[in-house]
Amino acid sequence: MDMPEFLQEVGDFSASSISPVFLLSILVFLSAAYYLRRHPKNKKGLRLPPSPPRLPLIGNLHQLSALPHRPFRELSRKYGPLMLLHLGQTPTLVVSSVEAAREVLKTQDLVFATRPFSAAAAALTNRCRNVSFAPYGEHWRQGKKAAVVHLLSPSKVQSLRRTREEEVAFMIQKISSSPSPATVNLSETLYAFSNGFVCRVVAGSSAAREVRTQRFREAIDGATVVLCGPRLEELFPSLAWVTKLPGADSRLKKLAKKWNALLDEIVAEHERRAGKREEAEEVDFIDLLLSADPAVDHAFSRDDVKAIFMDLIAAGTDTSYVVLEWAMAELMKNPALMERTQMEVREAARGKPTPEEDDVAGMPRLRAVVKEVLRLHMPAPLLLPREAMVATRVLGYDVPVGTRVFINAWAMATDPEWWEAPEEFRPERFLREEEAAPLVDPRGSDFQFLPFGAGRRMCPGMNFALCEVELALASLLYCFDWSLPDGAAPEGLDMAESPGITVRLKTPLRLVAVPNSAVLA
């Protein structure tokens, strides 16, 4: 198996800046570090989880790929659902079964509630002052509370209904404004919609929304690359000093500067207009954080606001867009399923210019399509890593303090023990065919289906994302008939995955859109 891309770029040096002597020095140092800092497996009395054979220096890194959830699954099928890998000097526990996930995410949730330190995340989020990458503690609790209360609670999500419908209508109008039939870069369109919606509710409306969307796209794309895999100092902590050398981490530093400038600009605009807002003007999430009363609410610093803002924008854009992209790709791949889903949508919203949120409740097949995408094309198949805060035991095995933990949610969602034909896209598995048939729920209680995680660190944006995705998908199917360009056959559609912190389609999805004459005449 090829060495992962992140290893080829580890340390982020330019090729011209590394001399052979310097490379040899690193190799010698690594050899010494390896033998002087052996893995805890050699400590007597520990019963560690099974491990695949590993190579000197790099451990099991050679067995990974740019899409690590896939080799993780294959290795776990051979070595067990609780497997210890050695990624350089970093012990990494991979959890790949329902039983093991329940132990880690429920029974011992508090033990595994923190995040391992990430130099990339720290650089981009003002020392991990956001929610997603923050270590477990009071700052994380207050940041999550603010996000839930002001943006992600069921009541707040419901209050955003009009905004969602307006943003969906804007997307539909943009597609329909092109001469029919129009070939649409649907990946770009869906990205713009998802980013436009989350930007509006977090940072307010903008007259230059297309420019803002493009700037966020560049910043988010950069972040998904640098955050998607272990870096040199994470794989080999004894070599962290290398990242301090001149020329090291230039890409990360440029990206952090870009993010900081963009966030500073938007927060500064909110600070300038504080107290000058018209009564009818929308109040967004940043306004609420900046105007918090320290006597009542937790006071967030300017850096805190920027970090939480970045968190919501990046996570809220990428995950929803990825689900919509995969949903449309799978429907195009299966014309019969597309026809059945489209018929259901058009019947439920008959006579209306576009579907409304109340109509989605009458679209069980469409909702099943979304769930099946979340199962088979999980946006973050490994969720976000955790770390053992104390030494513990899981399923009879010792887990030393500081062990990094990956939950391979995708492996459980494609486990034949729990799913029939797990590699096939079958939305009907989520349709209740009998009253007694159990429905698998993505809310963190059914461990074979954890697209949003579970426990304390579960993604709090589930309701926010599902409402957005279901309405947008329903509107696309209601308002347009879709086909592949140049009469291409559905079976030829490229479904390859692109590596990143979220797993997108590798090839942008381009489709021909023909307006539904009954509603867009």
C-alpha positions as CSV (number, residue, x, y, z in Angstrom):
1,M,0.0,0.0,0.0
2,D,1.3,3.4,-0.9
3,M,2.6,5.7,1.8
4,P,-0.1,8.3,2.8
5,E,0.1,11.7,1.2
6,F,0.4,13.4,4.5
7,L,3.7,11.5,5.1
8,Q,5.0,12.7,1.9
9,E,4.4,16.3,3.0
10,V,5.0,15.8,6.7
11,G,6.7,18.9,8.2
12,D,5.7,21.0,5.2
13,F,9.1,21.7,3.9
14,S,9.9,22.6,0.3
15,A,12.1,20.0,-1.4
16,S,14.9,22.5,-2.1
17,S,15.2,23.3,1.6
18,I,16.1,19.8,2.7
19,S,19.7,18.6,2.2
20,P,20.7,14.9,2.1
21,V,22.8,15.5,5.3
22,F,19.8,16.9,7.0
23,L,17.6,14.0,6.0
24,L,20.3,11.6,7.2
25,S,20.4,13.4,10.6
26,I,16.7,13.1,10.9
27,L,16.9,9.4,10.2
28,V,19.6,8.8,12.8
29,F,17.7,10.8,15.3
30,L,14.5,8.9,14.6
31,S,16.4,5.6,15.1
32,A,17.7,6.7,18.5
33,A,14.3,8.1,19.5
34,Y,12.7,4.8,18.5
35,Y,14.9,2.7,20.7
36,L,15.1,5.1,23.6
37,R,11.3,5.8,23.8
38,R,9.8,2.3,23.3
39,H,6.0,1.9,23.3
40,P,4.3,1.0,26.7
41,K,3.8,-2.5,25.3
42,N,7.2,-3.3,26.8
43,K,6.1,-2.4,30.3
44,K,5.5,-5.5,32.3
45,G,2.0,-6.3,33.4
46,L,0.1,-4.5,30.6
47,R,-2.3,-6.4,28.4
48,L,-2.5,-4.2,25.4
49,P,-4.9,-4.6,22.4
50,P,-3.6,-6.7,19.5
51,S,-1.4,-4.9,17.0
52,P,-0.4,-5.6,13.4
53,P,3.3,-6.2,12.8
54,R,5.2,-2.9,12.5
55,L,8.3,-1.6,10.9
56,P,11.1,0.1,12.8
57,L,10.8,3.9,13.1
58,I,7.4,4.3,11.3
59,G,5.5,1.6,13.1
60,N,2.2,0.9,11.1
61,L,2.3,4.0,9.0
62,H,3.0,2.1,5.9
63,Q,-0.3,0.2,6.2
64,L,-2.4,3.3,6.0
65,S,-3.6,5.3,3.0
66,A,-4.9,8.8,2.2
67,L,-8.3,7.5,3.3
68,P,-7.4,5.8,6.6
69,H,-10.9,4.7,7.5
70,R,-10.6,2.0,4.8
71,P,-7.3,0.3,5.9
72,F,-8.4,0.7,9.5
73,R,-11.4,-1.4,8.8
74,E,-9.5,-4.1,6.9
75,L,-6.9,-4.3,9.6
76,S,-9.5,-4.5,12.3
77,R,-11.2,-7.4,10.6
78,K,-7.9,-9.3,10.9
79,Y,-6.6,-8.1,14.3
80,G,-9.8,-7.3,16.2
81,P,-12.4,-4.6,16.8
82,L,-10.1,-3.0,19.4
83,M,-6.7,-2.6,17.8
84,L,-3.6,-0.8,18.8
85,L,-1.6,0.8,16.0
86,H,1.8,2.5,16.3
87,L,1.9,5.6,14.2
88,G,5.5,6.6,14.5
89,Q,5.9,7.2,18.3
90,T,2.2,7.7,18.9
91,P,0.1,4.8,20.2
92,T,-3.3,4.9,18.6
93,L,-6.3,2.8,19.5
94,V,-8.8,2.1,16.7
95,V,-12.3,1.2,17.7
96,S,-14.3,-0.7,15.1
97,S,-17.2,-2.5,16.7
98,V,-20.5,-1.6,18.4
99,E,-19.5,-3.2,21.7
100,A,-16.1,-1.4,21.8
101,A,-17.7,1.9,20.7
102,R,-20.4,1.7,23.4
103,E,-17.6,1.1,26.0
104,V,-15.6,4.1,24.9
105,L,-18.4,6.6,24.0
106,K,-20.9,5.7,26.7
107,T,-19.6,3.6,29.6
108,Q,-16.3,5.5,29.8
109,D,-17.3,8.6,27.9
110,L,-15.7,10.9,30.5
111,V,-12.4,9.1,30.3
112,F,-12.2,9.7,26.6
113,A,-13.8,13.1,26.5
114,T,-10.8,15.2,25.6
115,R,-9.0,15.8,22.3
116,P,-5.4,15.1,21.6
117,F,-3.3,18.2,21.0
118,S,-3.1,19.3,17.4
119,A,-0.5,21.9,16.4
120,A,-2.5,22.6,13.2
121,A,-5.8,23.0,15.0
122,A,-4.0,25.2,17.6
123,A,-2.6,27.5,14.9
124,L,-5.9,27.9,13.2
125,T,-8.2,28.3,16.2
126,N,-6.2,30.5,18.6
127,R,-4.8,27.7,20.6
128,C,-7.8,25.4,20.3
129,R,-10.2,28.1,21.7
130,N,-13.0,26.7,19.6
131,V,-15.4,23.8,20.4
132,S,-14.4,20.9,18.1
133,F,-10.7,20.7,19.0
134,A,-10.8,22.2,22.5
135,P,-9.6,20.0,25.4
136,Y,-12.2,18.8,27.8
137,G,-12.8,21.5,30.5
138,E,-14.7,24.6,31.4
139,H,-13.8,26.6,28.2
140,W,-15.2,23.7,26.0
141,R,-18.4,23.5,28.1
142,Q,-19.0,27.2,27.8
143,G,-18.3,27.3,24.1
144,K,-20.6,24.3,23.4
145,K,-23.3,25.9,25.6
146,A,-23.1,29.1,23.7
147,A,-23.3,27.3,20.3
148,V,-26.3,25.3,21.4
149,V,-28.2,28.0,23.1
150,H,-27.7,30.7,20.4
151,L,-27.7,28.5,17.2
152,L,-28.2,24.7,17.5
153,S,-31.0,24.1,20.0
154,P,-34.2,22.6,18.5
155,S,-36.1,25.9,19.2
156,K,-33.4,28.0,17.6
157,V,-33.2,25.6,14.6
158,Q,-36.9,25.9,14.1
159,S,-36.7,29.7,14.3
160,L,-34.3,29.7,11.3
161,R,-37.0,28.1,9.1
162,R,-37.6,31.3,7.1
163,T,-33.9,31.8,6.6
164,R,-33.4,28.2,5.3
165,E,-36.3,28.6,2.9
166,E,-34.9,31.9,1.6
167,E,-31.4,30.5,1.1
168,V,-32.8,27.4,-0.7
169,A,-34.9,29.6,-2.9
170,F,-31.8,31.7,-3.8
171,M,-30.0,28.5,-4.8
172,I,-33.0,27.3,-7.0
173,Q,-33.2,30.8,-8.6
174,K,-29.5,30.7,-9.4
175,I,-29.7,27.4,-11.1
176,S,-32.9,28.3,-13.0
177,S,-31.5,31.6,-14.2
178,S,-29.2,29.8,-16.7
179,P,-30.5,28.9,-20.1
180,S,-32.2,25.6,-20.1
181,P,-30.9,22.9,-20.3
182,A,-28.0,24.1,-18.2
183,T,-24.9,22.1,-17.2
184,V,-24.4,22.9,-13.5
185,N,-21.3,22.4,-11.4
186,L,-23.6,21.1,-8.7
187,S,-20.7,20.7,-6.3
188,E,-19.9,24.4,-6.5
189,T,-23.6,25.3,-6.2
190,L,-24.1,23.1,-3.1
191,Y,-21.0,24.5,-1.5
192,A,-22.1,28.1,-2.1
193,F,-25.6,27.3,-0.7
194,S,-24.3,25.6,2.4
195,N,-21.7,28.3,3.1
196,G,-24.2,31.1,2.4
197,F,-26.7,29.7,4.8
198,V,-24.3,29.1,7.7
199,C,-22.6,32.4,7.1
200,R,-25.9,34.3,7.2
201,V,-27.0,32.8,10.6
202,V,-23.5,33.0,12.2
203,A,-22.2,36.3,10.7
204,G,-25.2,38.0,9.1
205,S,-26.0,38.9,5.5
206,S,-23.4,40.3,3.1
207,A,-23.7,42.3,0.0
208,A,-20.6,40.6,-1.3
209,R,-21.7,37.0,-0.5
210,E,-20.0,35.5,-3.6
211,V,-16.7,37.0,-2.7
212,R,-17.1,36.0,1.0
213,T,-18.0,32.4,-0.1
214,Q,-14.9,32.2,-2.3
215,R,-12.6,33.4,0.5
216,F,-14.1,30.9,2.9
217,R,-13.8,28.1,0.3
218,E,-10.1,28.7,0.0
219,A,-9.7,28.9,3.8
220,I,-11.8,25.8,4.5
221,D,-10.2,23.7,1.7
222,G,-6.8,24.6,3.2
223,A,-7.9,23.7,6.7
224,T,-9.4,20.3,5.6
225,V,-6.0,19.4,4.2
226,V,-3.8,20.4,7.1
227,L,-6.2,18.9,9.7
228,C,-6.9,15.6,7.9
229,G,-3.9,13.6,9.1
230,P,-1.1,13.4,11.7
231,R,1.7,15.9,11.4
232,L,5.4,15.3,12.1
233,E,5.3,16.5,15.7
234,E,2.2,14.3,16.4
235,L,3.8,11.2,14.9
236,F,7.2,11.8,16.4
237,P,6.9,14.1,19.4
238,S,10.7,13.9,19.9
239,L,11.1,15.7,16.6
240,A,8.7,18.6,17.3
241,W,11.7,20.9,17.2
242,V,12.0,20.4,13.5
243,T,8.8,22.4,12.9
244,K,10.5,25.4,14.5
245,L,13.3,25.6,11.9
246,P,13.2,28.4,9.2
247,G,11.0,27.4,6.3
248,A,9.0,24.8,8.2
249,D,5.2,24.9,8.4
250,S,5.1,27.7,5.8
251,R,1.8,26.5,4.5
252,L,0.2,26.3,7.9
253,K,1.4,29.7,8.8
254,K,0.1,31.2,5.6
255,L,-3.3,29.5,6.1
256,A,-3.5,30.7,9.8
257,K,-2.8,34.2,8.6
258,K,-5.5,34.0,6.0
259,W,-8.0,32.7,8.5
260,N,-7.1,35.3,11.0
261,A,-7.4,38.2,8.5
262,L,-10.8,36.9,7.4
263,L,-12.2,36.4,10.9
264,D,-10.8,39.7,12.1
265,E,-12.4,41.6,9.3
266,I,-15.9,40.1,10.0
267,V,-15.7,40.4,13.8
268,A,-14.4,44.0,13.4
269,E,-17.4,44.8,11.3
270,H,-19.7,43.5,14.0
271,E,-17.9,45.5,16.6
272,R,-18.3,48.7,14.6
273,R,-22.0,48.3,14.1
274,A,-22.7,47.3,17.8
275,G,-25.4,49.5,19.2
276,K,-26.2,51.0,15.7
277,R,-28.4,48.1,14.5
278,E,-31.9,48.9,13.2
279,E,-34.7,47.1,15.2
280,A,-35.7,45.0,12.2
281,E,-32.2,44.0,11.3
282,E,-31.2,40.3,11.8
283,V,-29.2,39.5,14.9
284,D,-26.6,36.8,14.2
285,F,-24.5,34.5,16.3
286,I,-21.5,36.8,16.5
287,D,-23.7,39.7,17.6
288,L,-25.0,37.6,20.5
289,L,-21.5,36.5,21.6
290,L,-20.1,40.0,21.5
291,S,-23.1,41.5,23.4
292,A,-23.1,38.9,26.1
293,D,-23.6,40.3,29.6
294,P,-20.6,39.1,31.8
295,A,-22.9,39.3,34.8
296,V,-25.2,36.7,33.3
297,D,-23.4,34.9,30.5
298,H,-19.9,33.6,30.1
299,A,-17.6,36.3,28.7
300,F,-15.8,35.3,25.6
301,S,-12.6,37.1,24.5
302,R,-12.3,38.3,20.9
303,D,-10.0,35.4,20.2
304,D,-12.6,33.0,21.6
305,V,-15.3,34.5,19.3
306,K,-13.1,34.2,16.3
307,A,-12.3,30.5,17.1
308,I,-15.9,29.5,17.7
309,F,-16.9,31.4,14.6
310,M,-14.4,29.5,12.5
311,D,-15.5,26.2,14.0
312,L,-19.2,26.8,13.1
313,I,-18.4,28.1,9.6
314,A,-16.1,25.3,8.6
315,A,-18.1,22.4,10.1
316,G,-21.4,23.8,9.1
317,T,-20.4,24.4,5.5
318,D,-18.4,21.2,4.8
319,T,-20.6,18.5,6.3
320,S,-23.9,19.6,4.9
321,Y,-22.4,20.2,1.4
322,V,-20.8,16.8,1.4
323,V,-24.0,15.0,2.3
324,L,-26.0,16.8,-0.4
325,E,-23.3,16.1,-3.0
326,W,-23.2,12.4,-2.2
327,A,-27.0,12.2,-2.2
328,M,-27.3,13.7,-5.7
329,A,-24.5,11.4,-6.9
330,E,-26.2,8.3,-5.6
331,L,-29.6,9.3,-7.0
332,M,-28.0,9.9,-10.4
333,K,-26.3,6.5,-10.1
334,N,-29.7,4.9,-9.6
335,P,-32.3,6.3,-12.0
336,A,-35.1,4.1,-10.6
337,L,-34.4,5.4,-7.1
338,M,-34.3,9.0,-8.4
339,E,-37.7,8.5,-10.1
340,R,-39.3,7.1,-7.0
341,T,-37.9,9.8,-4.7
342,Q,-38.8,12.6,-7.1
343,M,-42.4,11.3,-7.4
344,E,-42.7,11.3,-3.6
345,V,-41.3,14.9,-3.3
346,R,-43.6,16.2,-6.1
347,E,-46.6,14.6,-4.6
348,A,-45.9,15.9,-1.1
349,A,-45.4,19.5,-2.3
350,R,-47.9,19.5,-5.2
351,G,-49.1,22.9,-6.2
352,K,-46.4,24.9,-4.5
353,P,-43.6,26.8,-6.1
354,T,-41.0,25.1,-3.9
355,P,-41.3,22.6,-1.0
356,E,-41.8,23.9,2.5
357,E,-40.3,22.4,5.7
358,D,-43.7,21.0,6.7
359,D,-43.8,19.0,3.5
360,V,-40.6,17.1,4.3
361,A,-42.4,15.2,7.0
362,G,-44.4,13.6,4.2
363,M,-41.2,12.5,2.3
364,P,-40.0,9.3,4.1
365,R,-38.1,8.0,1.1
366,L,-36.2,11.3,0.8
367,R,-35.3,11.2,4.5
368,A,-34.2,7.6,4.1
369,V,-31.9,8.7,1.2
370,V,-30.3,11.2,3.5
371,K,-29.8,8.6,6.3
372,E,-28.3,6.1,3.8
373,V,-25.8,8.8,2.6
374,L,-24.9,9.4,6.3
375,R,-24.3,5.6,6.6
376,L,-22.4,4.8,3.5
377,H,-20.8,8.2,2.8
378,M,-20.2,9.5,6.3
379,P,-18.8,13.0,6.1
380,A,-16.3,12.3,8.9
381,P,-15.9,8.5,8.9
382,L,-13.4,8.6,11.8
383,L,-15.3,11.3,13.7
384,L,-12.7,13.5,15.5
385,P,-9.9,11.8,17.5
386,R,-10.2,11.4,21.3
387,E,-7.5,10.8,24.0
388,A,-7.5,8.8,27.2
389,M,-7.3,11.2,30.1
390,V,-6.4,8.5,32.5
391,A,-5.2,4.9,32.2
392,T,-8.1,2.5,31.8
393,R,-9.3,-0.9,30.6
394,V,-11.5,-1.4,27.6
395,L,-13.0,-4.9,26.9
396,G,-10.3,-6.4,29.1
397,Y,-7.4,-4.6,27.5
398,D,-5.2,-1.9,29.0
399,V,-5.3,1.6,27.5
400,P,-2.4,3.8,28.8
401,V,-3.0,7.5,29.6
402,G,-2.5,9.7,26.5
403,T,-3.4,7.0,24.0
404,R,-5.0,8.6,20.9
405,V,-8.3,7.0,20.0
406,F,-10.1,6.9,16.6
407,I,-13.7,5.7,16.4
408,N,-14.1,4.1,13.0
409,A,-17.8,4.9,12.7
410,W,-17.8,4.0,9.0
411,A,-16.5,0.5,9.8
412,M,-19.5,-0.1,12.1
413,A,-21.9,1.4,9.5
414,T,-20.7,-1.1,7.0
415,D,-20.5,-4.1,9.3
416,P,-22.3,-7.1,7.8
417,E,-23.2,-8.2,11.3
418,W,-25.5,-5.2,11.6
419,W,-26.4,-4.3,8.0
420,E,-27.6,-6.4,5.1
421,A,-25.6,-5.8,1.9
422,P,-23.6,-3.0,3.7
423,E,-21.6,-1.9,0.7
424,E,-24.8,-1.2,-1.4
425,F,-26.8,2.1,-1.3
426,R,-30.2,0.9,-0.1
427,P,-32.3,3.7,1.4
428,E,-35.2,1.3,1.9
429,R,-33.4,-0.1,4.8
430,F,-34.5,3.0,6.7
431,L,-38.1,2.7,5.7
432,R,-40.4,1.1,8.2
433,E,-42.0,-1.8,6.3
434,E,-43.7,-3.3,9.4
435,E,-44.9,-1.6,12.5
436,A,-42.6,-3.7,14.6
437,A,-39.5,-3.0,12.5
438,P,-36.9,-1.1,14.5
439,L,-35.7,2.1,13.1
440,V,-32.0,2.9,13.5
441,D,-31.5,6.5,14.6
442,P,-28.4,8.7,14.1
443,R,-28.7,10.5,17.4
444,G,-26.0,8.6,19.2
445,S,-27.8,5.7,20.8
446,D,-27.5,3.2,18.0
447,F,-23.7,2.5,17.9
448,Q,-23.8,0.9,14.5
449,F,-24.9,4.3,13.1
450,L,-22.9,7.2,14.5
451,P,-22.6,9.9,11.7
452,F,-22.6,12.6,14.4
453,G,-20.8,10.6,17.1
454,A,-22.1,10.0,20.6
455,G,-21.5,11.1,24.2
456,R,-20.2,14.4,25.4
457,R,-18.3,15.2,22.2
458,M,-21.2,14.3,19.9
459,C,-21.7,16.9,17.2
460,P,-24.3,19.3,18.5
461,G,-25.3,20.5,15.0
462,M,-27.3,17.4,14.0
463,N,-30.7,19.0,13.9
464,F,-29.3,22.1,12.2
465,A,-27.7,20.1,9.4
466,L,-30.6,17.7,8.8
467,C,-33.2,20.4,8.4
468,E,-30.9,22.2,5.9
469,V,-30.0,19.1,3.9
470,E,-33.5,17.6,3.7
471,L,-35.1,20.9,2.5
472,A,-32.4,21.6,0.0
473,L,-32.5,18.1,-1.5
474,A,-36.3,18.1,-1.7
475,S,-36.2,21.4,-3.6
476,L,-33.6,20.2,-6.1
477,L,-35.6,17.2,-6.9
478,Y,-38.9,19.1,-7.0
479,C,-37.8,22.0,-9.2
480,F,-35.5,20.2,-11.7
481,D,-35.1,17.1,-13.8
482,W,-31.5,16.0,-13.7
483,S,-29.3,14.1,-16.2
484,L,-25.6,13.5,-16.8
485,P,-23.9,15.7,-19.5
486,D,-23.5,14.4,-23.0
487,G,-25.9,11.5,-22.4
488,A,-23.3,9.7,-20.1
489,A,-24.5,6.4,-18.6
490,P,-25.2,6.5,-14.8
491,E,-22.9,3.5,-14.2
492,G,-20.0,5.6,-15.5
493,L,-20.4,8.3,-12.8
494,D,-17.1,8.7,-10.9
495,M,-17.8,7.9,-7.2
496,A,-14.1,8.1,-6.0
497,E,-13.5,9.7,-2.7
498,S,-11.2,12.7,-2.0
499,P,-9.2,12.6,1.2
500,G,-9.7,15.2,3.8
501,I,-11.1,15.8,7.3
502,T,-14.4,15.3,5.4
503,V,-14.6,12.8,2.6
504,R,-16.0,14.5,-0.6
505,L,-16.4,13.3,-4.1
506,K,-13.0,13.4,-5.8
507,T,-14.5,14.7,-9.1
508,P,-16.9,17.7,-9.0
509,L,-20.5,16.6,-9.8
510,R,-21.6,18.2,-13.0
511,L,-25.2,17.7,-14.0
512,V,-27.7,19.0,-16.6
513,A,-30.7,20.7,-15.0
514,V,-34.0,21.1,-16.8
515,P,-36.7,23.1,-14.9
516,N,-39.8,21.2,-13.9
517,S,-42.3,22.9,-16.2
518,A,-45.1,22.5,-13.6
519,V,-43.4,24.8,-11.1
520,L,-40.7,26.8,-12.9
521,A,-42.5,27.6,-16.2
